[in-house]
Amino acid sequence: MLLYDIEEDRLRARIADVCIDYGLERIQFSAFFGKLNRNRRQELALKLQNELGDESGRIRIIPVCEQDLKDMWVLDQYRRDADRLKAEAEARDHPKPRLKVLGVEGDQ
């Protein structure tokens, strides 16, 4: 499991892209889940550290053992993509301006 808290939008998007490149599934806006062996986790950690650079942010990579995965409960009431949900929320918060077509002078 990977969790992050990053304020800067572009950096946050780059971190998400890296997670997706490593085959992780987005389960929340700032949370990813997937199987990675120890070497891949270390490689991912180095890549994320490099992306983060000197910027402010928190990233947590939390290994989950096979037994815990077997005991995991998943309670999904609906199955919608987190990226789509985020886009819908942003559209509600920042609606696109609507244009009103006015008659042209001489049109009647």
Buried (B, 14 or more C-beta within 10 A) or exposed (E): BBBBEBEEEEBBEBBBEBBBEBEBEBBEEBBBBBEBEEEEBEEBBEBBEEBBEEEEBEBEBEEEEEEEEEEEEEEEEEEEEBEEEEEEEEEEEEEEEEEEEEEEEEEE
